[in-house]
Amino acid sequence: MANIAILGAGLRGLYIAYELEKLGHQCTVFESSQHIGGALVTTRHDSGFLTEDGAHTLLINSEKVDNLIQELGALRNEIVQADSQKLNRFILRNNQLNPLQPNPLALLKTPLLSIKAKYQLFSEIFRKQQPIDSDLSLYDFFKEHFGAECSDYLLDPFIAGTYAGDPKTLSAKHTFPKLVKASESNGSIIRSLLSNKNKFKNKIISFKEGLVQLPIALSQSLKQAPITETKLIEVVHNKEGWNIQFQVKNELPKSQLFDAVYSTIPAHKNHSLPLSELAKNDIPDFSTLEHPPVSVLSLGFHSEQLKEPLSGFGYLIPSKEKEDYLGVLFTSSIFKNRAPENHTLITVFVGGARNPKMASLSESDMISKLYPKIQSCLQIKGDPVFSYTRHWESSIPQYSMDHDKIISQIQNFENKNSNFFLSGNYRNGISLGDCFSDFPLPI
Ligand SMILES: Cc1cc2nc3c(=O)[nH]c(=O)nc-3n(C[C@H](O)[C@H](O)[C@H](O)COP(=O)(O)OP(=O)(O)OC[C@H]3O[C@@H](n4cnc5c(N)ncnc54)[C@H](O)[C@@H]3O)c2cc1C
């Protein structure tokens, strides 16, 4: 049995602790804030609206994650599932919301794409295996397979909605490694997806009282609750292992020896860890890893303000449309219980790599600049009856074209600092599902 320290009580840190405990190890989770769940922050407001500061949906795309949630006892009764089949996604083009269902017939019919783009999209199935530059941007990789229009009107808005990013600056092999492998081994991405033997049916879920219920359930299942409001004073390697000196609130500092440490704190915060000078020098240069600012603006309405009830997931905006926001989720249409009776909640995403300055506007400036456009798009009468904003100065890590360099610096750090693992979302993917990816075990 090893004694293990985990830095950060976000979803990743809690998952690592949960799995290590199952293997018989003893885990102590250190969290600097008061809050469990990191970027997962849910608030039920007095008005009855339920807002999420960050992530709104968890995509379950494997048996492993599905089973994990079932293991967490009472949490399984709290699941709310989006009806993916019925809920349309929309893409804005020429001020029109174009429905987009990911099935071939709907794609053939969609007015979003020209006939030429549809032909390029569907003819990809015949693409032969051919050498491809493994260092392409996501945009170029997608263009190579499906043409420029599909990259502009399908990929670009999708990346705005997931990474708050720009596909022209993201690395294909780091953001979508499975698609790049499929292309290399099969030639066609569509053929490869069709031949996929994994019959797991993806689900998009949240919980009745929001996504924060997941990290809370994980932390409650740990033998030792995470230690919150903790300041790390020293993290040093000696002959016996990793000695951590820490202080909880205003209590006297304590020291504890660990066999291994997993850091799951945000990339740029690793530089301020109180490591020895030697280990500090090996910390990867995360200053090159961009995390663009994003603001998440929740707006509530009385249902009478809407011409008809909103139905669908929401809409995303391609950068070619030159709008000042990234997209809108129809939050109360995706999951029940997000708005009081006879009310509707939407969430507007602002900023990202495309328009970082917009994210810094005050809530009132954001509303006066963006709301008229949203209002006309969704045919809403009058002003919102509820608003709430969360600003993220550093949102989501962008796996850009020089991400190889960061990965090799991480490996170099871990080679030199035995049993200290850098396990944040700059490594195995940025989604909540990626927080459940495998991790190295201590030696
Ligand atoms: C606006 C936004 C929208 C998103 N939407 C989605 C979505 O819809 N679906 C999806 O799948 N993903 C989404 N994501 C991504 C996803 O939420 C994150 O990638 C994921 O939550 C990261 O989890 P984590 O545990 O790695 O890091 P975090 O959640 O950042 O947790 C790290 C923890 O470390 C703590 N910490 C920091 N410094 C120290 C220290 N010195 N000592 C101890 N603790 C420390 C922090 O307080 C925090 O609790 C979104 C992200 C953002 C920002």
The ligand as an ORCA input file, in Angstrom:
! r2SCAN-3c Opt
* xyz 0 1
  C     -16.286     27.565    -19.337
  C     -16.002     26.097    -19.430
  C     -16.955     25.262    -20.018
  C     -16.699     23.885    -20.105
  N     -17.671     23.071    -20.638
  C     -17.468     21.721    -20.641
  C     -18.535     20.826    -21.010
  O     -19.687     21.242    -21.254
  N     -18.275     19.491    -21.035
  C     -17.051     18.990    -20.708
  O     -16.857     17.764    -20.777
  N     -16.031     19.804    -20.319
  C     -16.219     21.141    -20.249
  N     -15.215     21.974    -19.805
  C     -13.901     21.395    -19.436
  C     -13.891     20.729    -18.071
  O     -14.793     21.370    -17.191
  C     -12.478     20.778    -17.445
  O     -11.498     20.360    -18.366
  C     -12.407     19.864    -16.220
  O     -13.419     20.201    -15.295
  C     -11.022     19.983    -15.578
  O     -11.001     19.237    -14.379
  P      -9.648     19.123    -13.553
  O      -9.938     18.355    -12.339
  O      -8.562     18.632    -14.453
  O      -9.223     20.637    -13.190
  P      -9.976     21.699    -12.284
  O     -11.429     21.476    -12.315
  O      -9.437     23.024    -12.702
  O      -9.473     21.365    -10.798
  C      -8.209     21.720    -10.325
  C      -8.305     21.989     -8.837
  O      -7.013     22.316     -8.329
  C      -7.166     23.301     -7.319
  N      -5.881     23.960     -7.095
  C      -5.289     24.961     -7.804
  N      -4.087     25.285     -7.255
  C      -3.901     24.482     -6.192
  C      -2.854     24.315     -5.240
  N      -1.750     25.065     -5.292
  N      -3.000     23.385     -4.272
  C      -4.124     22.610     -4.199
  N      -5.146     22.728     -5.080
  C      -5.050     23.626     -6.070
  C      -8.245     24.205     -7.881
  O      -8.822     25.017     -6.872
  C      -9.214     23.158     -8.468
  O     -10.173     22.750     -7.510
  C     -15.460     23.346    -19.656
  C     -14.514     24.202    -19.055
  C     -14.779     25.550    -18.925
  C     -13.777     26.444    -18.240
*
